[in-house]
Amino acid sequence: MTDLSKGDFSENFQKDVLAYWNLIRGSRQMPSRKDFDPVKVPTALGNLLLVDVVANPVKFRIRLLGTGLTPLFEGDRTGYFIDEIPYSGQIIQRFQWLISHKKPYYIRSDFSWPGEDPKPYTSLALPLSEDGQTVTMILCCIHLLQLDPGGKMFWFRHFGGGAS
C-alpha cells in the first residue's frame, strides 16, 4: 500500500480508516469483514458505507449506511441495490474497478439529484474478502463536502498493493 500524506484526504477520519484497514490486512491483499470492527474507528462511524458484492450477475447491495450519509443518498438506503438509486452509474463503474483490481481507491466527486444542487464528497473505498481472493464486500468512508464556489469536482485515484 502506498503511504499517503494527510493532504490526500479531505478529512482525518478517512486516514484513520485506511490505517486501520492496513493494520487488519497485514500481509494479505485485503482483510475480511470479520476482521473489521467499526468501533475501532469511532470518528468515522457515521460516514461508513458497507456494500455487499452479490455475484451472478455482479450487483452491489447496501448493507450499512452511516447516518451522516443520508443527505447524499436522500434517506436510509440500507438494503437497496446501488443500481436502484438513480444516477448511480459512476458509482457502479468504480465498484466494478475495485472488484476487478482488488485495490482501494479514493475519489472526489459530486452527486446530484434532479432539481437539486450537487452534493460534493470524497470517498475512500476498500475491498474486503472472505476467502482472500474475491472481493465480497466494499467498505467506503465518505466525507460530504461543502460546495466550492469553483463548481463541480471530480478525480479518481487508486493505490498500489497486492496483485493487480
Backbone torsions as a table, in degrees:
resi	resn	phi	psi	omega
1	MET	NA	135.1	178.2
2	THR	-70.4	134.8	173.5
3	ASP	-70.2	137.9	-177.1
4	LEU	-118.9	144.0	176.3
5	SER	-87.1	163.7	178.4
6	LYS	-55.7	-32.2	-177.6
7	GLY	-66.6	-14.3	180.0
8	ASP	-75.3	-17.2	-176.1
9	PHE	-116.3	149.1	178.8
10	SER	-80.7	-14.4	-177.6
11	GLU	-151.0	143.0	-177.6
12	ASN	-62.2	-29.4	-178.3
13	PHE	-64.3	-24.9	175.2
14	GLN	-68.7	-40.9	176.3
15	LYS	-61.8	-40.7	178.8
16	ASP	-63.1	-41.7	179.4
17	VAL	-64.8	-43.6	178.5
18	LEU	-62.4	-43.3	179.5
19	ALA	-62.6	-42.3	178.7
20	TYR	-66.0	-42.5	177.6
21	TRP	-58.6	-44.4	177.4
22	ASN	-63.2	-39.2	178.9
23	LEU	-62.0	-48.8	-177.5
24	ILE	-76.0	-21.1	177.0
25	ARG	-70.9	-40.1	-177.2
26	GLY	61.1	-129.5	-178.9
27	SER	-90.1	-1.5	179.7
28	ARG	-78.1	162.8	177.7
29	GLN	-66.9	-36.1	179.3
30	MET	-158.5	147.9	177.5
31	PRO	-79.7	173.4	175.9
32	SER	-97.7	167.9	177.8
33	ARG	-63.0	-38.2	-178.5
34	LYS	-65.4	-21.9	176.5
35	ASP	-74.0	-26.6	-172.4
36	PHE	-87.7	118.2	176.5
37	ASP	-113.6	105.9	-175.4
38	PRO	-58.9	-23.1	179.2
39	VAL	-64.1	-21.4	179.8
40	LYS	-74.6	-11.8	176.6
41	VAL	-128.5	65.6	-172.2
42	PRO	-61.3	-29.3	-178.8
43	THR	-70.4	-16.3	-177.5
44	ALA	-103.0	-4.2	-170.8
45	LEU	-49.1	-49.3	-177.6
46	GLY	-74.2	-5.7	-176.1
47	ASN	-113.3	14.9	-178.8
48	LEU	-96.5	141.6	174.6
49	LEU	-127.5	123.4	178.5
50	LEU	-115.2	124.9	-173.1
51	VAL	-122.7	127.1	173.3
52	ASP	-78.1	138.2	171.6
53	VAL	-96.9	113.9	-177.9
54	VAL	-101.7	128.3	-175.0
55	ALA	-92.0	161.7	171.9
56	ASN	55.4	76.8	-9.6
57	PRO	-80.4	163.0	-178.4
58	VAL	-66.9	125.2	174.8
59	LYS	-138.5	166.1	-175.6
60	PHE	-127.3	120.3	-178.2
61	ARG	-114.1	133.0	179.3
62	ILE	-73.6	118.0	177.3
63	ARG	-92.8	-38.9	-177.9
64	LEU	-143.4	131.4	176.9
65	LEU	-127.0	112.9	179.3
66	GLY	-59.4	146.7	-175.9
67	THR	-61.1	-27.8	178.7
68	GLY	-71.6	-10.4	-176.8
69	LEU	-99.5	-6.4	-177.3
70	THR	-60.1	-31.0	176.2
71	PRO	-62.6	-34.7	179.4
72	LEU	-69.2	-39.3	-176.8
73	PHE	-96.7	2.6	-177.8
74	GLU	54.2	52.5	177.6
75	GLY	119.2	176.8	-179.7
76	ASP	-77.0	113.7	-178.9
77	ARG	-105.6	19.8	177.6
78	THR	-56.0	132.0	-179.0
79	GLY	91.9	-16.2	178.6
80	TYR	-74.5	149.0	166.3
81	PHE	-83.5	143.3	-177.7
82	ILE	-56.8	-37.1	-178.8
83	ASP	-70.3	-7.0	174.3
84	GLU	-85.1	-8.8	179.4
85	ILE	-94.1	124.0	-178.6
86	PRO	-56.5	144.7	173.1
87	TYR	62.8	34.5	-177.3
88	SER	-100.8	12.4	-176.6
89	GLY	-55.8	-43.4	-180.0
90	GLN	-66.8	-36.3	178.0
91	ILE	-63.0	-45.1	179.8
92	ILE	-61.9	-43.6	178.7
93	GLN	-60.8	-41.2	179.2
94	ARG	-68.2	-40.0	176.9
95	PHE	-63.5	-39.3	177.5
96	GLN	-63.5	-38.8	175.9
97	TRP	-60.4	-45.7	-177.8
98	LEU	-61.9	-45.7	-178.0
99	ILE	-70.8	-27.7	177.2
100	SER	-73.5	-44.3	-176.4
101	HIS	-91.2	-18.4	179.5
102	LYS	57.5	39.5	-179.0
103	LYS	-133.4	151.2	174.7
104	PRO	-66.9	159.1	168.6
105	TYR	-141.3	161.3	177.8
106	TYR	-134.0	129.0	179.8
107	ILE	-131.4	158.3	170.5
108	ARG	-127.1	122.7	-173.0
109	SER	-150.9	-173.8	169.5
110	ASP	-140.5	155.0	-177.5
111	PHE	-126.0	134.1	-178.3
112	SER	-127.7	133.1	167.1
113	TRP	-91.2	149.3	-179.4
114	PRO	-55.1	133.1	176.8
115	GLY	78.9	5.0	-179.5
116	GLU	-120.6	160.2	175.6
117	ASP	-68.0	150.4	176.7
118	PRO	-61.2	148.3	175.8
119	LYS	-111.5	98.4	-179.6
120	PRO	-73.1	146.6	-179.0
121	TYR	-156.2	163.9	166.8
122	THR	-120.0	151.6	-179.8
123	SER	-141.8	127.0	169.9
124	LEU	-99.8	119.8	-179.3
125	ALA	-114.8	131.0	-173.5
126	LEU	-128.5	133.3	179.5
127	PRO	-79.3	145.8	172.2
128	LEU	-126.6	148.0	-176.3
129	SER	-143.2	136.3	176.6
130	GLU	-82.8	-27.3	-177.9
131	ASP	-110.7	1.4	179.8
132	GLY	82.3	-4.3	-176.9
133	GLN	-120.8	-41.4	-172.8
134	THR	-107.3	132.2	176.1
135	VAL	-72.2	117.8	-179.4
136	THR	-108.6	-16.3	176.9
137	MET	-148.3	155.6	175.6
138	ILE	-124.3	127.4	177.4
139	LEU	-104.1	121.2	177.2
140	CYS	-114.9	140.7	173.1
141	CYS	-119.0	111.0	-169.7
142	ILE	-113.1	137.0	177.0
143	HIS	-119.5	117.8	176.0
144	LEU	-79.2	129.1	-176.0
145	LEU	-103.2	162.0	170.8
146	GLN	-81.4	148.8	177.9
147	LEU	-63.1	133.8	173.4
148	ASP	-86.8	144.6	177.9
149	PRO	-61.2	-21.2	-177.5
150	GLY	-75.0	-10.4	177.2
151	GLY	105.1	-156.3	-174.4
152	LYS	-67.0	151.0	179.7
153	MET	-130.7	143.4	173.4
154	PHE	-157.9	130.6	167.3
155	TRP	-156.0	153.5	-175.5
156	PHE	-129.3	132.0	-179.6
157	ARG	-141.4	133.5	175.0
158	HIS	-116.9	162.1	-175.5
159	PHE	-120.7	149.6	179.5
160	GLY	-72.9	-176.6	179.2
161	GLY	113.8	136.0	-179.7
162	GLY	72.1	179.8	-179.6
163	ALA	-76.0	146.7	177.3
164	SER	-103.5	NA	NA
